[in-house]
Amino acid sequence: MTMPSKQCLSTALSLFFAACLLSISLPSFADNETSPEQTEKSGAFEWQIVLDLALVYDPKIITGIEQEKPWHYMKPGLLVDLSYKGFFLQSNQRRTNLALGGIEFGYHIQEKEDWQLDILIKSYMEGFDSESLIEYGSGDDALKGLSKRDSIVGVALRYSYYTDDALLTLDIASAQAGDDENGNHVQGFIFDSFYSYLIQHRNWDIYVGGGFTYYSQNIMDYYIGVSSIEANENRTEFTADEGYRTQLELYAQHPISESWSFNTGVTHSYFSSNVKDSPLVDTNQVTQVMVGVLYVF
């Protein structure tokens, strides 16, 4: 996975902090019945750190990216959750893996009993570097000559609706990518939604979920388009259209001890059929499988 470019990250952070300042300066929409206890609780510093040790079968839609070595399946990570006075850094622990769910940094604009409104920054699409993939054995010659794709970072307004057993999130994001072959910064629009329902069976927490994501044309073209300088005899020049992705997911956790728990999950992703028109795309649907353990500090 590649890191976002400095320009991309700088732009996204600027948009995020501008939105935070705006939301803080605006009059509160909360009613006057909010109790002091609720205000104190929401402003308290809270944290949780979880060590995630997982093996992940993680195929990509991009042709030439393969998991061939044993260490390609190892996806260790730290799930860090922090919150203080409305600001938060969080991992999505209702999803199958850190690499699949991502880390989010944001600010709570509004919090109610069963819904909330946030402004946040997160990565919506994983980038790739063809030269590094080839060098370390997880990419083949089909990737030669491709420019680096940075991760797609978005500043989003998120609406969340939750009950005791379910969570629905809706993101509207201004997405920032890297530069194209002409040095122009790429930005676009992403709409991302996900619904997760908790089923508790004995000592198992089972999450059944589904999602839909829309990517604007600029974002899709940056990721799976082929520029004139990348084209060769086996890879024709290509301009991508807008696209979407749907997901179905099953994720489960089971406690082993007070600090350790077992987790496993399956996520099936289906992209719009037009992505297969790109010479970079091998398939428009992939199934990710993970199994691992979590340690709570």
BELLINGI-V881733 format. One line per field, one symbol per residue. burial: 1 if it has 16 or more other ideal C-beta (glycine too) atoms within 10 Angstrom, else 0. A space follows every 10 residues. Layout:
burial = ???
This chain:
burial = 0001100110 1100110011 0010000000 0000000000 0000000001 1101110111 1111100000 0100101010 1010010101 1111111111 1111011110 0000010111 1111111111 0011000110 0110011011 1111111101 0000001011 1111111110 0000011111 0111110100 0000101010 1011110111 1111111001 0000100101 0110101010 1110000000 1011111010 1101100111 1101010111 0101000
